[in-house]
Amino acid sequence: MNDEILMIIPLNKNNELIIEDALKKLNAFSNVLILNYSNNTKLITKLKQDYTILNIEKVGEKHLKEVSQYILDNYQDIKAITIINNLNEADLEDIINTSKSAIENKDSFIMGVKDKAFISPINKFTSFLYKCFFNYNIYDSYSGINAFSLDLAKKLININIVSPNSLITLIENNINIKEVNIKTIYKKNKNNNDNIFNTIKAIYNSFYKYFLKLFIPYIISLLIFLIIFYYINYPNDLISLFMINIISGIINIIINIAMNYINIYRHSNLGNNFIYVFKKLLKAFIGGFFIYILYNLLDLNLLLSKIIIDIILTIIFYLIFKNVGFKDEKKN
């Protein structure tokens, strides 16, 4: 199997001093490609004696599809491509298992995921945003080991994917992301922390437009909620607040589907889309009761009452439904 896997190792200023020893871990593999982000000419010359090196001019400007094209041109007999961001600390068994999963799941992008106990709070919050923006469960957005099949590499040629925002592009292009448990625990050091911080920062910079896609339908439904209550002079009772909240919730759903079809609904099966819409309806139904309590019994401002209840219910429903869903048969 070792001849069927291409190992891709990034070379940068953070791992220049350790990469030679780390590469010994891959002695059993005949196909190793080094992506060179370094200016260390002496080291590069030495590594060229034993490894193939693909030069990257600037960090972040090399598209994964260009790397995929290089692979298709030069490694036509392999079955899987494995990218290892921190070879020095990556466990060899994890590397092999992630690679095997890519061979077995040809249409999936494989991510090696740490034990949940070792996933940082910022990573957990990022997972929450992936669930909100894409209705997709991703537990570890910073994965040190990724793999995909040669078949998937052919598909990636036509997809403009720039790491670390590639997960978003994969989701929007209906490519399944499969997470594989690994036992590798990365040490807490400055280089690792900088890498994770830069990755998370880049991900968050790309989230703003998806935030707007969710925020705009909510604002419109919120305005409709207030207009119906204040200008149509609905009676100030429980049933009325129920009805107004449900009407505004339905409008929110309609606009949400129109604005978020590509990033939420297209990649999900019918069952998961039903759950996503059902959660919004259920929140609107339950929310009316609690808005009534805050507004009438606690004498809180109506707008503030609705916003508080909507935020609380969003968090509660995320915790309840984050692992609920139907398995898509095309996704392994």
C-alpha contacts under 8 A as a table, 3 or more apart, distances in Angstrom:
res1	aa1	res2	aa2	distance
1	M	4	E	5.23
1	M	5	I	7.03
2	N	5	I	5.66
2	N	28	A	6.77
2	N	29	F	5.07
2	N	30	S	6.86
3	D	6	L	7.83
3	D	29	F	6.30
3	D	30	S	5.74
3	D	31	N	6.75
3	D	78	I	7.04
4	E	77	D	7.02
4	E	78	I	4.33
4	E	79	K	5.18
4	E	80	A	6.57
5	I	29	F	7.48
5	I	31	N	6.70
5	I	78	I	5.64
5	I	79	K	6.03
5	I	80	A	4.92
5	I	81	I	5.79
5	I	82	T	7.15
5	I	99	S	7.06
6	L	29	F	7.92
6	L	30	S	7.98
6	L	31	N	4.89
6	L	32	V	5.73
6	L	33	L	7.10
6	L	75	Y	7.93
6	L	78	I	6.71
6	L	80	A	6.30
6	L	81	I	4.78
6	L	82	T	6.17
7	M	29	F	7.76
7	M	31	N	6.22
7	M	32	V	4.69
7	M	33	L	6.06
7	M	81	I	6.11
7	M	82	T	5.02
7	M	83	I	6.15
7	M	84	I	7.42
8	I	32	V	6.00
8	I	33	L	4.82
8	I	34	I	5.71
8	I	35	L	6.93
8	I	81	I	7.17
8	I	82	T	5.93
8	I	83	I	4.68
8	I	84	I	6.31
9	I	32	V	7.52
9	I	33	L	6.33
9	I	34	I	4.78
9	I	35	L	6.00
9	I	83	I	6.16
9	I	84	I	5.53
9	I	85	N	6.48
9	I	87	L	7.31
10	P	34	I	5.73
10	P	35	L	4.62
10	P	36	N	6.13
10	P	37	Y	7.09
10	P	84	I	7.41
10	P	85	N	6.24
11	L	15	N	6.45
11	L	16	E	6.65
11	L	19	I	7.54
11	L	34	I	6.51
11	L	35	L	5.89
11	L	36	N	4.87
11	L	37	Y	5.61
11	L	38	S	6.08
12	N	15	N	5.79
12	N	16	E	6.15
12	N	36	N	6.64
12	N	37	Y	4.90
12	N	38	S	4.64
13	K	16	E	5.42
13	K	37	Y	7.74
13	K	38	S	5.88
14	N	17	L	7.79
14	N	191	N	6.24
15	N	18	I	5.45
15	N	19	I	5.66
16	E	19	I	5.61
16	E	38	S	7.87
16	E	40	N	7.92
16	E	43	L	7.77
17	L	20	E	7.51
18	I	21	D	5.67
18	I	22	A	6.11
18	I	88	N	7.17
19	I	22	A	4.86
19	I	23	L	5.92
19	I	87	L	7.77
19	I	88	N	7.20
20	E	23	L	5.31
20	E	24	K	6.93
20	E	47	L	7.95
21	D	24	K	5.49
21	D	25	K	7.68
21	D	88	N	7.88
22	A	25	K	5.75
22	A	26	L	7.93
22	A	87	L	5.99
22	A	88	N	4.82
23	L	26	L	5.47
23	L	27	N	7.12
23	L	87	L	7.44
23	L	88	N	8.00
24	K	27	N	5.26
25	K	28	A	7.77
25	K	92	L	7.18
26	L	29	F	5.42
26	L	32	V	7.94
27	N	30	S	7.38
29	F	32	V	7.04
32	V	51	Y	6.35
32	V	52	T	6.76
33	L	51	Y	6.58
33	L	52	T	5.15
33	L	53	I	5.87
33	L	54	L	7.17
34	I	51	Y	7.16
34	I	52	T	6.24
34	I	53	I	4.74
34	I	54	L	6.12
35	L	53	I	6.05
35	L	54	L	5.02
35	L	55	N	6.01
35	L	56	I	6.48
36	N	53	I	6.48
36	N	54	L	5.91
36	N	55	N	4.70
36	N	56	I	5.48
37	Y	55	N	6.71
37	Y	56	I	5.33
37	Y	57	E	6.80
37	Y	58	K	6.79
37	Y	59	V	6.46
40	N	43	L	5.52
40	N	44	I	6.23
41	T	44	I	5.10
41	T	45	T	6.08
42	K	45	T	5.26
42	K	46	K	6.37
43	L	46	K	5.11
43	L	47	L	6.16
44	I	47	L	5.10
44	I	48	K	6.11
45	T	48	K	5.25
45	T	49	Q	7.11
46	K	49	Q	5.76
46	K	50	D	7.94
47	L	50	D	5.76
47	L	51	Y	5.84
47	L	53	I	8.00
48	K	51	Y	5.11
48	K	52	T	6.12
48	K	53	I	6.52
56	I	59	V	7.05
56	I	62	K	6.43
57	E	61	E	7.59
57	E	62	K	7.67
58	K	61	E	5.67
58	K	62	K	7.23
59	V	62	K	7.04
60	G	63	H	7.69
60	G	162	V	6.89
60	G	163	S	6.74
61	E	162	V	7.40
62	K	66	E	6.99
62	K	67	V	7.66
62	K	162	V	7.11
63	H	66	E	5.34
63	H	67	V	6.75
63	H	160	N	6.85
63	H	161	I	5.85
63	H	162	V	5.03
63	H	163	S	7.45
64	L	67	V	5.07
64	L	68	S	6.08
64	L	156	L	7.58
64	L	160	N	7.56
64	L	161	I	5.62
64	L	162	V	6.09
64	L	163	S	7.24
65	K	68	S	4.80
65	K	69	Q	6.17
65	K	153	A	7.68
65	K	156	L	5.45
65	K	157	I	4.63
65	K	158	N	7.17
65	K	159	I	6.65
65	K	160	N	6.45
65	K	161	I	6.49
66	E	69	Q	5.01
66	E	70	Y	6.39
66	E	157	I	7.13
67	V	70	Y	5.09
67	V	71	I	6.27
68	S	71	I	4.99
68	S	72	L	6.16
68	S	153	A	5.52
68	S	154	K	7.23
68	S	156	L	6.97
68	S	157	I	6.39
69	Q	72	L	5.07
69	Q	73	D	6.17
69	Q	153	A	7.95
69	Q	154	K	7.87
69	Q	157	I	6.45
70	Y	73	D	5.16
70	Y	74	N	6.18
71	I	74	N	5.24
71	I	75	Y	5.20
71	I	76	Q	7.32
72	L	75	Y	5.67
72	L	76	Q	5.57
72	L	150	L	7.73
72	L	153	A	7.70
72	L	154	K	7.45
73	D	76	Q	6.70
75	Y	78	I	5.96
78	I	81	I	7.86
78	I	150	L	6.89
79	K	103	I	6.14
79	K	149	S	5.69
79	K	150	L	5.30
79	K	151	D	7.85
80	A	99	S	6.38
80	A	100	K	7.98
80	A	102	A	6.00
80	A	103	I	5.75
80	A	147	A	6.90
80	A	148	F	5.68
80	A	149	S	4.13
80	A	150	L	5.41
81	I	99	S	7.18
81	I	102	A	7.84
81	I	147	A	5.41
81	I	148	F	5.41
81	I	149	S	6.00
81	I	150	L	6.83
82	T	95	I	7.65
82	T	98	T	7.67
82	T	99	S	6.02
82	T	145	I	7.10
82	T	146	N	5.68
82	T	147	A	4.11
82	T	148	F	6.64
83	I	145	I	5.81
83	I	146	N	5.13
83	I	147	A	5.98
84	I	87	L	5.70
84	I	90	A	7.63
84	I	95	I	7.89
84	I	144	G	5.89
84	I	145	I	4.76
84	I	146	N	6.64
85	N	144	G	5.08
85	N	145	I	6.47
86	N	89	E	5.93
86	N	90	A	6.11
86	N	144	G	6.16
87	L	90	A	5.03
89	E	184	T	7.17
89	E	185	I	7.64
89	E	186	Y	6.27
89	E	187	K	7.78
90	A	94	D	7.20
90	A	95	I	7.19
90	A	144	G	7.68
90	A	145	I	7.82
90	A	184	T	5.71
90	A	185	I	7.92
90	A	186	Y	7.70
91	D	94	D	5.24
91	D	95	I	6.43
91	D	183	K	7.36
91	D	184	T	5.54
92	L	95	I	5.02
92	L	96	I	6.29
93	E	96	I	5.12
93	E	97	N	6.10
94	D	97	N	5.12
94	D	98	T	6.00
94	D	112	G	7.63
94	D	182	I	5.47
94	D	183	K	6.90
94	D	184	T	7.10
95	I	98	T	5.34
95	I	99	S	6.19
95	I	145	I	6.91
96	I	99	S	5.10
96	I	100	K	6.13
97	N	100	K	5.02
97	N	101	S	6.20
98	T	101	S	5.13
98	T	102	A	6.48
98	T	110	I	6.79
98	T	111	M	7.40
98	T	112	G	6.41
98	T	145	I	7.39
98	T	146	N	7.17
98	T	147	A	6.39
98	T	180	V	6.62
99	S	102	A	5.16
99	S	103	I	6.55
99	S	147	A	5.88
99	S	148	F	7.63
100	K	103	I	5.14
100	K	104	E	6.22
101	S	104	E	5.01
101	S	105	N	5.83
101	S	110	I	7.04
101	S	180	V	7.81
102	A	105	N	5.10
102	A	106	K	5.86
102	A	108	S	6.93
102	A	109	F	7.16
102	A	110	I	6.08
102	A	147	A	5.77
102	A	148	F	4.92
102	A	149	S	5.29
103	I	106	K	5.67
103	I	148	F	7.55
103	I	149	S	5.76
105	N	108	S	5.55
105	N	149	S	7.65
105	N	332	N	6.72
106	K	148	F	7.10
106	K	149	S	5.21
106	K	150	L	7.75
106	K	151	D	6.31
106	K	152	L	6.47
107	D	148	F	7.93
107	D	149	S	7.28
107	D	151	D	7.21
107	D	152	L	5.74
107	D	175	I	7.09
107	D	176	N	6.88
107	D	331	K	7.97
108	S	148	F	6.60
108	S	149	S	7.77
108	S	152	L	7.29
108	S	175	I	6.43
108	S	176	N	4.83
108	S	177	I	5.53
108	S	178	K	6.08
108	S	331	K	7.39
108	S	332	N	7.63
109	F	146	N	7.43
109	F	147	A	6.25
109	F	148	F	5.04
109	F	149	S	7.90
109	F	152	L	7.78
109	F	175	I	7.25
109	F	176	N	6.20
109	F	177	I	4.80
109	F	178	K	6.00
110	I	146	N	5.49
110	I	147	A	4.96
110	I	148	F	5.94
110	I	177	I	6.03
110	I	178	K	4.92
110	I	179	E	5.79
110	I	180	V	6.87
111	M	143	S	6.10
111	M	145	I	6.18
111	M	146	N	4.65
111	M	147	A	6.65
111	M	177	I	7.26
111	M	178	K	6.19
111	M	179	E	4.75
111	M	180	V	5.97
112	G	143	S	5.83
112	G	144	G	6.80
112	G	145	I	5.12
112	G	146	N	6.07
112	G	179	E	5.89
112	G	180	V	4.90
112	G	181	N	5.81
112	G	182	I	5.68
113	V	139	Y	7.35
113	V	140	D	5.79
113	V	143	S	6.20
113	V	179	E	6.02
113	V	180	V	5.72
113	V	181	N	4.90
113	V	182	I	5.61
114	K	118	F	6.47
114	K	119	I	6.72
114	K	140	D	7.15
114	K	143	S	8.00
114	K	181	N	6.07
114	K	182	I	5.40
114	K	183	K	6.23
114	K	184	T	6.70
114	K	185	I	6.95
115	D	118	F	5.63
115	D	119	I	6.90
115	D	181	N	6.83
115	D	182	I	7.07
115	D	183	K	6.88
116	K	119	I	5.20
116	K	139	Y	7.73
118	F	185	I	7.57
119	I	123	N	6.28
119	I	124	K	6.86
119	I	140	D	6.80
120	S	123	N	5.17
120	S	124	K	6.35
121	P	124	K	4.94
121	P	125	F	6.19
122	I	125	F	5.05
122	I	126	T	6.15
123	N	126	T	4.93
123	N	127	S	6.21
123	N	139	Y	7.47
123	N	140	D	6.17
123	N	141	S	6.38
123	N	142	Y	7.57
124	K	127	S	4.98
124	K	128	F	6.37
124	K	139	Y	6.79
124	K	140	D	7.49
125	F	128	F	4.92
125	F	129	L	6.43
126	T	129	L	5.03
126	T	130	Y	6.28
126	T	141	S	7.11
127	S	130	Y	5.04
127	S	131	K	6.27
127	S	137	N	6.79
127	S	138	I	5.49
127	S	139	Y	5.54
127	S	140	D	7.12
127	S	141	S	7.08
128	F	131	K	5.12
128	F	132	C	6.25
128	F	318	Y	7.60
129	L	132	C	4.90
129	L	133	F	5.84
129	L	134	F	7.99
130	Y	133	F	5.27
130	Y	134	F	5.42
130	Y	135	N	6.58
130	Y	136	Y	5.83
130	Y	137	N	6.81
130	Y	138	I	6.77
131	K	134	F	5.50
131	K	135	N	4.26
131	K	136	Y	4.83
131	K	137	N	5.80
131	K	138	I	7.71
131	K	322	K	7.47
132	C	135	N	5.71
132	C	136	Y	7.94
133	F	210	Y	6.01
133	F	211	F	7.01
133	F	214	L	7.30
133	F	263	N	7.29
133	F	264	I	6.91
134	F	171	I	7.71
134	F	263	N	5.36
134	F	264	I	4.45
135	N	264	I	5.71
135	N	276	Y	7.45
136	Y	264	I	7.95
137	N	322	K	7.26
137	N	323	N	7.70
138	I	141	S	6.40
138	I	179	E	7.77
140	D	143	S	6.23
141	S	200	I	7.98
142	Y	196	I	6.63
142	Y	199	T	7.14
142	Y	200	I	7.59
143	S	146	N	6.76
148	F	152	L	6.27
148	F	153	A	7.02
149	S	152	L	5.18
149	S	153	A	6.33
150	L	153	A	4.87
150	L	154	K	6.49
151	D	154	K	5.35
151	D	155	K	6.91
152	L	155	K	5.05
152	L	156	L	6.28
153	A	156	L	4.97
153	A	157	I	6.61
154	K	157	I	5.53
154	K	158	N	7.95
155	K	158	N	6.07
155	K	159	I	7.16
156	L	159	I	4.93
156	L	160	N	7.55
156	L	161	I	7.68
157	I	160	N	7.67
159	I	169	T	7.82
159	I	173	N	7.86
160	N	169	T	7.65
161	I	165	N	7.22
161	I	166	S	5.07
161	I	169	T	6.20
161	I	170	L	7.79
162	V	165	N	5.86
162	V	166	S	5.50
163	S	166	S	4.99
164	P	167	L	7.33
164	P	199	T	5.87
164	P	202	A	6.65
164	P	203	I	6.53
165	N	168	I	5.74
165	N	169	T	6.85
165	N	202	A	6.97
165	N	203	I	5.64
165	N	206	S	7.23
166	S	169	T	5.07
166	S	170	L	6.02
167	L	170	L	5.04
167	L	171	I	6.19
167	L	177	I	7.91
168	I	171	I	5.19
168	I	172	E	6.22
169	T	172	E	5.12
169	T	173	N	6.11
170	L	173	N	5.17
170	L	174	N	6.29
170	L	175	I	5.15
170	L	176	N	7.30
170	L	177	I	7.65
171	I	174	N	5.14
171	I	175	I	5.77
171	I	176	N	6.96
171	I	177	I	7.67
171	I	263	N	6.77
171	I	267	H	6.81
172	E	175	I	7.66
172	E	262	I	5.84
172	E	263	N	5.05
172	E	264	I	7.99
172	E	266	R	7.89
172	E	267	H	7.06
173	N	267	H	7.69
174	N	266	R	7.27
174	N	267	H	4.86
175	I	267	H	7.86
176	N	331	K	6.08
178	K	332	N	7.19
186	Y	192	N	7.81
187	K	192	N	7.51
188	K	192	N	6.50
188	K	193	N	6.72
189	N	192	N	5.44
189	N	193	N	6.05
190	K	193	N	5.07
190	K	194	D	5.96
191	N	194	D	5.10
191	N	195	N	6.15
192	N	195	N	5.08
192	N	196	I	6.14
193	N	196	I	5.16
193	N	197	F	5.94
194	D	197	F	5.04
194	D	198	N	6.03
195	N	198	N	5.25
195	N	199	T	6.15
196	I	199	T	5.07
196	I	200	I	6.06
197	F	200	I	5.19
197	F	201	K	5.95
198	N	201	K	5.03
198	N	202	A	6.15
199	T	202	A	5.22
199	T	203	I	6.28
200	I	203	I	5.04
200	I	204	Y	6.14
201	K	204	Y	5.17
201	K	205	N	6.14
202	A	205	N	5.10
202	A	206	S	6.59
203	I	206	S	5.37
203	I	207	F	6.53
204	Y	207	F	4.97
204	Y	208	Y	7.18
205	N	208	Y	6.38
206	S	209	K	6.93
206	S	210	Y	7.99
207	F	210	Y	5.35
207	F	211	F	6.21
208	Y	211	F	4.98
208	Y	212	L	6.35
209	K	212	L	5.05
209	K	213	K	6.31
210	Y	213	K	4.87
210	Y	214	L	6.49
211	F	214	L	5.31
211	F	215	F	5.87
212	L	215	F	4.76
212	L	216	I	5.70
213	K	216	I	5.80
213	K	217	P	7.05
213	K	256	N	7.30
213	K	259	M	6.06
213	K	260	N	6.54
214	L	217	P	5.87
214	L	218	Y	6.51
214	L	256	N	6.60
214	L	260	N	7.80
215	F	218	Y	5.11
215	F	219	I	6.11
216	I	219	I	5.13
216	I	220	I	6.21
217	P	220	I	5.18
217	P	221	S	6.16
217	P	251	I	7.93
217	P	252	N	5.16
217	P	253	I	7.74
217	P	255	I	5.55
217	P	256	N	5.71
218	Y	221	S	5.14
218	Y	222	L	5.98
218	Y	252	N	5.82
219	I	222	L	4.92
219	I	223	L	6.18
220	I	223	L	5.20
220	I	224	I	6.28
220	I	252	N	7.26
221	S	224	I	5.01
221	S	225	F	6.09
221	S	248	S	4.80
221	S	249	G	6.59
221	S	251	I	6.06
221	S	252	N	5.27
222	L	225	F	4.99
222	L	226	L	6.40
222	L	248	S	6.85
223	L	226	L	5.18
223	L	227	I	6.05
224	I	227	I	5.00
224	I	228	I	6.02
224	I	248	S	6.13
225	F	228	I	5.47
225	F	229	F	6.32
225	F	244	I	6.02
225	F	245	N	6.47
225	F	247	I	7.83
225	F	248	S	5.52
226	L	229	F	5.17
226	L	230	Y	5.97
226	L	231	Y	7.97
226	L	303	L	7.48
227	I	230	Y	5.42
227	I	231	Y	5.37
227	I	232	I	7.14
228	I	231	Y	5.72
228	I	232	I	5.19
228	I	233	N	7.24
228	I	234	Y	7.10
228	I	244	I	6.97
229	F	232	I	5.98
229	F	233	N	5.75
229	F	234	Y	5.37
229	F	244	I	7.22
230	Y	233	N	5.39
230	Y	234	Y	7.25
234	Y	240	S	6.46
235	P	240	S	6.28
236	N	240	S	6.59
236	N	241	L	7.25
237	D	240	S	5.48
237	D	241	L	6.44
237	D	292	Y	7.48
238	L	241	L	5.31
238	L	242	F	6.16
238	L	288	G	7.45
238	L	289	F	6.66
238	L	292	Y	5.99
239	I	242	F	4.99
239	I	243	M	6.23
240	S	243	M	5.13
240	S	244	I	6.10
241	L	244	I	5.12
241	L	245	N	5.96
241	L	288	G	5.40
241	L	289	F	7.49
241	L	291	I	7.57
241	L	292	Y	6.60
242	F	245	N	5.37
242	F	246	I	6.18
242	F	284	A	7.90
242	F	285	F	6.33
242	F	287	G	7.77
242	F	288	G	4.43
242	F	289	F	6.59
243	M	246	I	5.16
243	M	247	I	6.11
243	M	288	G	7.76
244	I	247	I	5.16
244	I	248	S	6.18
244	I	288	G	7.94
245	N	248	S	5.22
245	N	249	G	5.91
245	N	284	A	5.57
245	N	285	F	6.99
245	N	287	G	7.23
245	N	288	G	5.65
246	I	249	G	4.84
246	I	250	I	6.14
246	I	281	L	7.06
246	I	284	A	5.12
246	I	285	F	5.87
246	I	288	G	7.68
247	I	250	I	5.24
247	I	251	I	6.41
248	S	251	I	5.10
248	S	252	N	6.14
249	G	252	N	4.93
249	G	253	I	6.29
249	G	280	K	6.99
249	G	281	L	6.46
249	G	284	A	5.47
250	I	253	I	5.05
250	I	254	I	6.32
250	I	281	L	7.04
251	I	254	I	5.17
251	I	255	I	6.28
252	N	255	I	5.40
252	N	256	N	5.87
253	I	256	N	4.91
253	I	257	I	6.09
253	I	277	V	6.96
253	I	280	K	7.19
254	I	257	I	5.35
254	I	258	A	6.41
255	I	258	A	5.08
255	I	259	M	6.19
256	N	259	M	5.24
256	N	260	N	5.73
256	N	261	Y	7.90
257	I	260	N	5.26
257	I	261	Y	5.34
257	I	265	Y	7.34
258	A	261	Y	5.93
260	N	263	N	5.51
260	N	264	I	5.63
260	N	265	Y	6.97
261	Y	264	I	5.54
261	Y	265	Y	4.78
261	Y	266	R	5.74
262	I	265	Y	6.17
262	I	266	R	5.26
262	I	267	H	7.41
263	N	266	R	6.89
263	N	267	H	7.38
264	I	267	H	6.61
264	I	268	S	6.99
265	Y	268	S	5.41
265	Y	269	N	7.88
265	Y	273	N	6.15
266	R	269	N	7.86
268	S	271	G	8.00
268	S	272	N	6.00
268	S	273	N	6.20
268	S	328	D	7.66
269	N	272	N	5.56
269	N	273	N	6.31
269	N	326	F	7.67
269	N	328	D	6.11
270	L	273	N	5.13
270	L	274	F	6.09
271	G	274	F	5.08
271	G	275	I	6.37
271	G	325	G	7.23
271	G	326	F	5.81
272	N	275	I	5.05
272	N	276	Y	6.18
272	N	325	G	5.49
272	N	326	F	5.79
273	N	276	Y	5.02
273	N	277	V	6.25
274	F	277	V	5.26
274	F	278	F	5.87
275	I	278	F	4.88
275	I	279	K	6.04
275	I	325	G	7.25
276	Y	279	K	5.37
276	Y	280	K	6.73
277	V	280	K	5.21
277	V	281	L	6.40
278	F	281	L	5.08
278	F	282	L	6.00
279	K	282	L	5.04
279	K	283	K	6.04
279	K	317	F	7.35
280	K	283	K	5.11
280	K	284	A	6.26
281	L	284	A	5.09
281	L	285	F	6.22
282	L	285	F	5.02
282	L	286	I	6.06
283	K	286	I	5.24
283	K	287	G	5.54
283	K	310	D	7.65
283	K	313	L	6.53
283	K	314	T	7.79
284	A	287	G	5.04
284	A	288	G	6.39
285	F	288	G	5.74
285	F	289	F	7.52
286	I	289	F	5.67
286	I	290	F	6.97
287	G	290	F	5.32
287	G	291	I	5.99
287	G	306	K	7.72
287	G	309	I	6.30
287	G	310	D	6.92
287	G	313	L	7.54
288	G	291	I	5.16
288	G	292	Y	6.20
289	F	292	Y	5.23
289	F	293	I	6.57
290	F	293	I	4.97
290	F	294	L	6.34
290	F	309	I	6.80
291	I	294	L	5.24
291	I	295	Y	5.92
291	I	302	L	7.54
291	I	305	S	5.57
291	I	306	K	5.70
291	I	309	I	6.58
292	Y	295	Y	5.22
292	Y	296	N	5.63
292	Y	297	L	7.32
293	I	296	N	5.60
293	I	297	L	5.04
293	I	298	L	6.45
294	L	297	L	5.84
294	L	298	L	4.84
294	L	299	D	6.26
294	L	300	L	5.52
294	L	302	L	7.95
294	L	305	S	5.78
295	Y	298	L	5.91
295	Y	299	D	4.90
295	Y	300	L	4.74
295	Y	301	N	6.10
295	Y	302	L	5.52
295	Y	305	S	6.18
296	N	299	D	5.19
296	N	300	L	7.35
300	L	304	L	7.08
300	L	305	S	6.20
301	N	304	L	5.30
301	N	305	S	5.96
302	L	305	S	4.97
302	L	306	K	6.28
303	L	306	K	5.34
303	L	307	I	6.33
304	L	307	I	5.20
304	L	308	I	6.07
305	S	308	I	5.34
305	S	309	I	6.21
306	K	309	I	5.23
306	K	310	D	6.01
307	I	310	D	5.13
307	I	311	I	6.19
308	I	311	I	5.32
308	I	312	I	6.24
309	I	312	I	5.17
309	I	313	L	6.01
310	D	313	L	5.26
310	D	314	T	6.02
311	I	314	T	5.15
311	I	315	I	6.47
312	I	315	I	5.37
312	I	316	I	6.25
313	L	316	I	4.97
313	L	317	F	5.84
314	T	317	F	5.29
314	T	318	Y	6.11
315	I	318	Y	5.13
315	I	319	L	6.38
316	I	319	L	5.26
316	I	320	I	6.26
317	F	320	I	5.00
317	F	321	F	5.79
317	F	322	K	7.85
318	Y	321	F	5.34
318	Y	322	K	5.28
319	L	322	K	5.65
320	I	323	N	7.65
320	I	324	V	7.92
321	F	324	V	4.94
321	F	325	G	7.95
327	K	331	K	7.32
328	D	331	K	5.19
328	D	332	N	7.62
329	E	332	N	6.95
